[in-house]
Amino acid sequence: ARDNTPIPMFVRRSTFCEKNICPVVVHFHGGPEGQSLPGFSPFAQLFVENNFIFVEPNVRGSTGYGKKWLEADNGPLREKVITDIEDCSIWIKKNWSQQGKTPKIGIFGGSYGGYSTLMGMTYFAGAYDAGVANVGMSNLVTFLENTAPYRRVLREKEYGYLNTDLESLKRLSPINYISKIQGPLLIIQGANDPRVPAGEAIQMFEAMEQKGLPTQLIIFADEGHGAVKKENKMMEWGHTFGFFNKHLK
């Protein structure tokens, strides 16, 4: 990171991509208290077998690295470490470029990973060439206002309190940086999501359409916080892969 903090990152790639420049997809986990782990992933393997490099960083706020790391992004503190999202792209471009050529980089994730994607594409516009945001928050203020009451109690400690941290919540809301976005964005959402209401996806999509920015919206009418039905999961994976295959190759 820019403050010289080492950020752990798992990297999956084919032997072809060890010797050649390949497009990179960066997956940010949910939570934000989640954690990416090593091991077999059929979704990651889909990308690896099609000569993408698949990257999973555990940025500050992730679990598994101690209490200080876990709480580094609580409330307004997030403004100091949200730069980990951009720094991942900066590191890749610096270390994986060859003969003057820089790999194209995509960003995606679900829930907080979806929020990270929206921040990567707006607040840090230009860091990533394309993004896929799945059930991500586009506005932390409306998210806290409209999420299920039990979730608001849990999430205000993580993101900030509406009555005391409103300005920070606004500064950390991707929808307020729509004018900066430079690359295409696919938004995926479940219509019956009690955690991140569908309005978060719809307002982001509508704001981008109003500005004539390249965007797509997929809403699963029979899903909640992420697709769980086999047929929907296959569509989610297929659209995500197809989107990156189109825009990064």
C-alpha positions in Angstrom: 0.0 0.0 0.0 1.0 3.7 -0.4 1.9 3.8 3.3 4.2 0.8 2.8 1.8 -1.6 4.7 2.1 -5.1 3.1 -1.3 -6.3 1.9 -1.6 -10.1 1.6 -2.9 -11.3 -1.7 -3.6 -14.7 -3.3 -2.8 -15.1 -7.0 -4.0 -17.8 -9.3 -2.6 -18.0 -12.8 -1.9 -20.5 -15.6 1.6 -21.3 -16.8 0.8 -19.3 -19.9 0.2 -16.2 -17.8 3.5 -16.7 -16.0 5.3 -15.8 -19.2 2.8 -13.6 -21.0 0.8 -10.5 -20.2 -2.7 -11.6 -19.3 -5.8 -9.6 -18.1 -6.2 -9.5 -14.4 -9.4 -9.8 -12.4 -9.3 -8.6 -8.8 -11.9 -10.1 -6.4 -12.7 -8.2 -3.2 -14.4 -10.4 -0.6 -17.5 -9.4 1.3 -17.9 -8.5 4.9 -15.8 -6.3 5.1 -14.9 -8.6 7.9 -14.6 -11.6 5.5 -11.4 -13.2 4.3 -10.2 -14.7 1.0 -8.6 -18.1 1.5 -6.4 -20.4 -0.6 -7.8 -23.5 -2.1 -9.8 -24.7 -5.1 -12.5 -22.3 -6.5 -14.4 -23.4 -9.6 -15.2 -19.7 -10.3 -11.5 -18.7 -10.1 -10.6 -21.8 -12.2 -13.0 -20.6 -14.9 -10.8 -17.5 -15.3 -7.5 -19.2 -14.9 -8.3 -21.8 -17.6 -9.2 -18.9 -19.9 -5.8 -17.1 -19.3 -6.8 -14.5 -16.8 -4.9 -13.9 -13.6 -7.2 -14.2 -10.6 -6.3 -12.0 -7.6 -7.8 -11.9 -4.1 -6.4 -9.3 -1.7 -7.2 -9.3 2.0 -7.2 -5.5 2.5 -7.4 -3.8 5.9 -10.7 -4.6 7.6 -10.4 -8.3 6.7 -10.5 -11.0 9.4 -7.7 -13.4 10.1 -4.9 -10.8 10.6 -5.5 -9.6 14.1 -7.8 -7.1 15.9 -5.9 -4.0 14.7 -6.2 -5.1 11.1 -9.9 -6.0 11.5 -10.8 -2.7 13.0 -8.6 -0.5 10.8 -11.6 0.5 8.6 -14.3 1.1 11.3 -16.4 4.2 10.8 -14.5 7.3 9.5 -11.2 5.4 9.7 -12.3 3.8 6.4 -11.3 7.0 4.7 -7.6 6.3 5.6 -7.5 2.7 4.3 -10.0 2.7 1.4 -7.0 3.5 -0.7 -6.0 -0.2 -0.5 -8.5 -0.7 -3.3 -6.6 1.5 -5.7 -3.2 0.4 -4.4 -3.9 -3.1 -5.6 -4.2 -1.9 -9.1 -1.2 0.3 -8.8 0.9 -2.6 -7.6 -0.2 -4.9 -10.4 0.5 -2.3 -13.1 4.0 -1.6 -11.7 5.0 -5.2 -11.1 3.2 -7.2 -13.9 3.9 -4.9 -16.9 6.2 -6.2 -19.6 8.1 -4.4 -22.4 6.0 -1.3 -21.9 2.7 -3.1 -21.9 0.3 -2.9 -18.9 -2.3 -5.6 -18.3 -5.9 -4.6 -18.3 -7.5 -5.0 -14.9 -11.1 -5.8 -13.8 -12.6 -5.5 -10.3 -15.5 -7.4 -8.9 -17.1 -8.7 -5.7 -20.3 -9.2 -3.8 -21.8 -7.3 -0.8 -18.9 -5.3 0.6 -16.9 -6.6 -2.4 -19.6 -5.0 -4.6 -19.2 -1.8 -2.7 -15.4 -2.0 -3.2 -16.0 -2.5 -6.9 -18.2 0.6 -7.1 -15.5 2.6 -5.2 -12.8 1.2 -7.5 -14.7 2.3 -10.6 -15.8 5.8 -9.3 -13.8 7.2 -6.4 -10.6 5.6 -7.9 -11.7 6.0 -11.5 -9.0 4.8 -14.0 -7.6 2.3 -11.6 -9.6 -0.5 -13.2 -10.8 -1.0 -16.7 -14.1 -2.7 -16.0 -16.1 -3.7 -13.0 -18.8 -6.1 -11.9 -20.6 -5.2 -8.6 -22.8 -7.8 -7.1 -25.3 -6.7 -4.3 -23.1 -3.8 -3.4 -23.9 -0.6 -1.6 -23.9 2.5 -3.8 -24.8 5.0 -1.1 -23.9 4.3 2.5 -26.5 6.8 3.7 -29.4 5.2 1.9 -28.1 1.8 2.7 -28.2 2.4 6.4 -31.6 4.1 6.1 -33.2 1.2 4.2 -31.4 -2.0 5.3 -33.3 -4.3 7.7 -33.4 -2.8 11.2 -31.2 -5.5 12.7 -28.6 -4.9 10.0 -28.5 -1.2 10.7 -27.6 -1.8 14.3 -24.8 -4.1 13.3 -23.5 -2.1 10.3 -23.4 1.4 11.9 -20.5 0.4 14.1 -18.7 -0.8 10.9 -19.5 2.1 8.5 -20.4 5.0 10.8 -23.5 6.4 12.5 -26.0 8.5 10.6 -26.3 11.0 13.4 -22.6 11.6 13.9 -20.7 10.4 10.8 -23.0 11.6 8.0 -20.4 13.6 6.1 -17.9 10.7 6.2 -20.6 8.4 4.9 -21.3 10.7 2.1 -17.6 11.0 1.2 -17.4 7.2 1.1 -20.5 6.7 -1.1 -19.7 5.7 -4.7 -22.8 7.3 -6.2 -21.4 10.7 -5.4 -18.5 10.1 -7.8 -20.4 9.0 -10.9 -19.0 11.8 -12.9 -15.5 10.3 -12.5 -16.2 6.8 -13.9 -14.3 5.9 -17.0 -15.0 2.2 -17.6 -18.0 -0.1 -18.1 -19.9 -1.5 -15.1 -22.1 -4.5 -14.7 -24.5 -4.4 -11.7 -26.1 -7.6 -10.3 -28.7 -7.6 -7.6 -31.4 -9.8 -6.0 -34.8 -8.2 -5.8 -35.6 -9.6 -2.4 -32.3 -8.6 -0.7 -33.0 -7.7 3.0 -29.3 -6.7 3.6 -28.5 -4.5 0.6 -31.9 -3.4 -0.8 -32.3 -3.5 -4.5 -32.6 0.3 -4.5 -28.9 0.5 -4.1 -28.3 -1.2 -7.5 -31.2 0.6 -9.2 -30.1 4.1 -8.2 -26.6 3.5 -9.3 -27.7 2.2 -12.7 -30.1 5.1 -13.2 -27.5 7.6 -12.3 -25.0 6.1 -14.8 -27.7 6.0 -17.5 -28.6 9.6 -17.0 -24.9 10.5 -17.6 -24.7 8.2 -20.7 -22.1 6.0 -19.1 -21.7 2.3 -20.2 -23.6 0.1 -17.7 -25.8 -3.0 -17.4 -28.2 -4.1 -14.7 -29.3 -7.7 -13.9 -31.9 -8.2 -11.2 -32.8 -11.8 -10.1 -36.5 -11.6 -9.2 -36.3 -14.8 -7.0 -33.0 -14.1 -5.2 -32.0 -12.1 -2.1 -28.4 -11.3 -1.0 -26.6 -13.1 -3.8 -27.7 -15.8 -6.1 -28.1 -19.3 -4.5 -30.2 -21.2 -7.0 -28.1 -23.2 -9.4 -29.6 -21.7 -12.6 -29.2 -18.2 -11.3 -25.7 -18.8 -10.1 -24.7 -20.2 -13.5 -26.1 -17.0 -15.1 -24.3 -14.8 -12.6 -21.0 -16.5 -13.3 -21.6 -16.6 -17.0 -22.5 -12.9 -17.3 -19.5 -11.9 -15.0 -17.0 -13.9 -17.1 -18.5 -12.8 -20.4 -18.4 -9.2 -19.3 -14.7 -9.3 -18.4 -13.9 -11.4 -21.5 -15.4 -8.7 -23.6 -13.9 -5.7 -21.9 -10.4 -6.9 -20.8 -9.3 -8.9 -23.8 
